[in-house]
Amino acid sequence: MPRRRPKAVRAEQWRPRWQYPVLRVPGVSARTRAAIRRVEDQEMRPNAVAIALSRFQWVFKQPGRYLNASEAYSPGMEVEDARDDLERAMLRLPPGAQRDLGRLITRIDAEFERRTLPEPNYIELAVFGWWWTRMRER
């Protein structure tokens, strides 16, 4: 079987689209950022992971022991939706990038669990993720 030319091999590789500015995901390696960008380009919307992380940063800056539900984003833009985006990205990343991003998500989960209360009436929402069964202060 003849050898394939390097140009033919490179032509089949994924290349990012340059139509939008890329937001940097802080706290992960360059290789993980590249894997995140590829997942966002192929399966999600642009900058989905960076936007989700910035939502958590904004929410965790709120003063007080518990998160205030009245200061949440509009429906569909809440922190639970941001956690869904992070989970969707984690499922599609390669193993090394999963571990790298997983370290950030573990810290986010611990802080979110510390600043919310369990909601016993919403146990059926656990199929969507444990974060949907948590309640914020009203």
C-alpha positions as CSV (number, residue, x, y, z in Angstrom):
1,M,0.0,0.0,0.0
2,P,1.5,3.4,-1.0
3,R,2.3,6.0,1.7
4,R,0.0,8.9,2.0
5,R,1.4,12.4,1.5
6,P,1.6,14.6,4.6
7,K,-0.5,17.2,2.9
8,A,-3.3,14.7,2.4
9,V,-3.1,13.6,6.1
10,R,-3.3,17.2,7.3
11,A,-6.2,18.0,5.0
12,E,-8.4,15.5,7.0
13,Q,-7.5,17.0,10.4
14,W,-9.9,19.3,12.2
15,R,-9.3,23.1,11.8
16,P,-11.0,25.7,14.0
17,R,-13.3,28.3,12.5
18,W,-11.9,31.8,12.9
19,Q,-15.2,33.6,12.6
20,Y,-15.6,34.5,16.3
21,P,-13.3,35.7,19.1
22,V,-12.3,32.9,21.4
23,L,-12.7,33.5,25.2
24,R,-9.9,32.0,27.2
25,V,-10.8,29.3,29.7
26,P,-8.6,30.1,32.8
27,G,-7.0,27.4,34.9
28,V,-6.5,24.7,32.2
29,S,-3.7,23.7,29.9
30,A,-3.3,24.8,26.3
31,R,-4.0,21.3,25.1
32,T,-7.3,21.2,27.1
33,R,-8.3,24.6,25.7
34,A,-7.7,23.2,22.2
35,A,-9.9,20.2,23.0
36,I,-12.6,22.4,24.4
37,R,-12.6,24.6,21.4
38,R,-12.9,21.6,19.1
39,V,-15.9,20.2,21.1
40,E,-17.5,23.7,21.1
41,D,-17.0,24.0,17.4
42,Q,-18.4,20.6,16.5
43,E,-21.1,20.0,19.1
44,M,-21.9,23.1,21.1
45,R,-22.0,26.9,20.5
46,P,-18.9,29.0,20.5
47,N,-17.3,29.8,23.9
48,A,-19.9,27.8,25.8
49,V,-17.5,26.5,28.4
50,A,-15.9,29.9,29.1
51,I,-19.3,31.5,29.3
52,A,-20.5,28.8,31.7
53,L,-17.5,29.3,33.9
54,S,-17.9,33.1,33.9
55,R,-21.6,32.6,35.1
56,F,-20.3,30.6,38.1
57,Q,-17.7,33.3,38.8
58,W,-20.5,35.9,38.8
59,V,-22.8,33.9,41.0
60,F,-20.1,33.0,43.5
61,K,-19.2,36.7,44.0
62,Q,-22.6,37.3,45.6
63,P,-22.2,38.0,49.3
64,G,-23.7,35.8,51.9
65,R,-23.7,32.2,52.9
66,Y,-26.3,31.0,50.5
67,L,-26.9,31.9,46.9
68,N,-29.7,34.4,46.3
69,A,-32.4,33.1,43.9
70,S,-33.7,36.6,43.2
71,E,-30.3,37.6,41.6
72,A,-30.3,34.7,39.2
73,Y,-30.2,35.2,35.5
74,S,-33.4,35.0,33.5
75,P,-34.9,31.5,32.9
76,G,-32.7,29.4,30.6
77,M,-29.6,31.4,31.7
78,E,-29.3,30.2,35.3
79,V,-26.2,28.5,36.9
80,E,-27.9,25.1,36.6
81,D,-28.0,25.6,32.8
82,A,-24.3,26.6,32.9
83,R,-23.5,23.4,34.8
84,D,-25.4,21.4,32.1
85,D,-23.1,23.0,29.5
86,L,-20.0,22.0,31.5
87,E,-21.3,18.4,31.8
88,R,-22.1,18.2,28.1
89,A,-18.6,19.3,27.3
90,M,-17.0,16.9,29.8
91,L,-18.8,14.0,28.1
92,R,-17.3,14.8,24.8
93,L,-13.7,15.7,25.8
94,P,-10.8,13.3,25.6
95,P,-9.7,11.7,28.9
96,G,-6.7,14.1,29.6
97,A,-8.8,17.2,29.0
98,Q,-11.6,15.7,31.1
99,R,-9.3,15.4,34.0
100,D,-8.0,18.9,33.6
101,L,-11.4,20.5,33.3
102,G,-12.7,18.2,35.9
103,R,-10.5,19.8,38.5
104,L,-12.2,23.1,37.9
105,I,-15.6,21.6,37.9
106,T,-14.9,19.7,41.2
107,R,-14.2,23.1,42.9
108,I,-17.3,24.6,41.3
109,D,-19.5,21.7,42.5
110,A,-18.1,21.9,46.1
111,E,-18.8,25.7,46.3
112,F,-22.2,25.3,44.7
113,E,-23.1,22.5,47.1
114,R,-21.8,24.6,50.1
115,R,-23.9,27.6,49.1
116,T,-27.2,25.8,48.3
117,L,-29.6,23.6,50.2
118,P,-31.1,20.2,49.3
119,E,-34.6,20.5,47.9
120,P,-36.5,17.3,48.8
121,N,-39.5,18.1,46.6
122,Y,-37.4,18.1,43.4
123,I,-35.9,14.6,43.6
124,E,-37.3,13.7,40.2
125,L,-35.0,16.3,38.6
126,A,-32.0,14.3,39.7
127,V,-32.1,12.5,36.3
128,F,-31.0,15.8,34.8
129,G,-28.1,16.3,37.3
130,W,-27.7,16.6,41.0
131,W,-27.4,20.4,40.7
132,W,-31.1,20.7,39.7
133,T,-32.1,19.2,43.2
134,R,-30.5,22.1,45.1
135,M,-32.3,25.2,46.3
136,R,-31.2,28.8,46.6
137,E,-32.3,31.2,49.3
138,R,-35.3,33.3,48.3
